[in-house]
């Protein structure tokens, strides 16, 4: 019998033939001769005996009706694959549909095995991962981190020869760790390089990839149509921009300038220093002051003009001003307080849920394409897309934040047209938040001071080194980290009975890059969600303590960089839950902005909102795995667990009477604020 976890063997070493051993040579997939490609079918018997001698596990693959793979014609097996390219998205949707249609795990294993050596490796990996996560019989299978499978999309390629040398020449127990240099894409003469630790962080980019894995834009309707999907598209990316701007202020850089003028030169250059392992070609660079041009790519059929983007943008802005979208049948869909942002998210992306692609186009996706082909818009030089053309690499480029700043600005235009929250919508009768504070868990540290520093961690890249050594080969990388801390919130419940509430904790920079205090109307855009949790308040005084690693936004390091292999899944029930559908979430090590050596001041805000207005009625399983990063990722197979608008209470403009955060807090007893400092220590500490 084929076990669901056997599918993991198909994910390892994506460009190697399927018959080669997996799991450090311990696992062999028994590929039927009919499934072998033309290159290997004549010598099938020799191959099976040659590579199966030392196997501890054999995975049987039964014969099946061979599927028609013509939907992927034109996508080279070793070429580039992008979810932003319409023909590539269509192929992925077709493959996901094919894999979901298989009646059982054995059939899925057979069809996937046949597809693996015939389709583009990234197309196959993405589609199989989506199918595994959305099938009832496989949804508890761990999807390994993509950095383990395609390290070329995350790691300086200069380390790969060193890793292969170490793996080939040195026995496992004596292998050394190869170091990935930090900030390797530019020198400090480039101001934008101050944010390289954010843009090029492996965990940050893996979060972006995994979010789009959980929320694919195309495919079967049951896979795409998730609760408040369009709103989550807005909110997750909006929080990315808020976090990025907060870190810019910490590094004395001004906020992101939106990419609103598509005709002016782009001053930001980006030289990614990365090589695609599939064809050994480099990701193209973009020189300073490049100009966006019309795209006509005969290699993949992508045709889009800069004027198309401008027309779609203007039509969406007009719809926002009018307060409604027109669907394909000519009906109005109102952009109201409850569903407007969700509809707008579907239109803006545009996912397959967009109500009128003909009228509103595909602004977000095609914007990525126009930027990613800026160096070779008509395939004159046979160049593939740049990093903006791939969800695994797009966040590395400074222009990602300018483009998404523009998209976020359009979403916020809609939000600003909504009526400010009324007193009843903000209040929580009988509940008073007396104070909120933070404290490092290390003893004898000052209150309301957070500490950040550099940390050096390791990751095993063997599973992504095609035709590389068996065993583990480790690379080390340096990333931002913060010292553990706790939030402490003092709350009074004067209602006389126990009642539930939702504790919401936010931080926001108090000043811009020059130290000029931010007006609340501007600061409101930079509030960063730190935690959200349902609490039960007993009558009288309550003290709520939340550890930083309990955040509703983040997942721990072990889940961001989890192991790969059919035998990597633990048997302990508690540990097993960490492997299930748990890859979606902001990395814990990036929860806190960098701060500065002298200390950067932030406003800390807490409120306990009225649970009767927050509650989403659905079955709850307190032991369900991976429900701890729901702020950005929602809950699996369930509704988003908060009825309020994402970003509440800062997603709408404040009344004219509220000019400062203090004004908001003073008007609402269920809110409190404090000033905290984030101090950065420029030292490197190795992860234990």
Beta strands, then each sheet from edge to edge (+ up, - down):
strand 1: 27-30
strand 2: 57-60
strand 3: 178-179
strand 4: 275-276
strand 5: 281-282
strand 6: 295-297
strand 7: 302-304
strand 8: 324-326
strand 9: 332-334
strand 10: 431-440
strand 11: 449-460
strand 12: 474-482
strand 13: 485-493
strand 14: 499-509
strand 15: 528-537
strand 16: 540-547
strand 17: 554-555
strand 18: 586-587
strand 19: 600-610
strand 20: 671-686
sheet 1: 1+ 2+
sheet 2: 3+ 12+ 11- 20- 19+ 14- 15+
sheet 3: 4+ 5-
sheet 4: 6+ 7-
sheet 5: 8+ 9-
sheet 6: 10+ 13- 16+
sheet 7: 17+ 18+
end
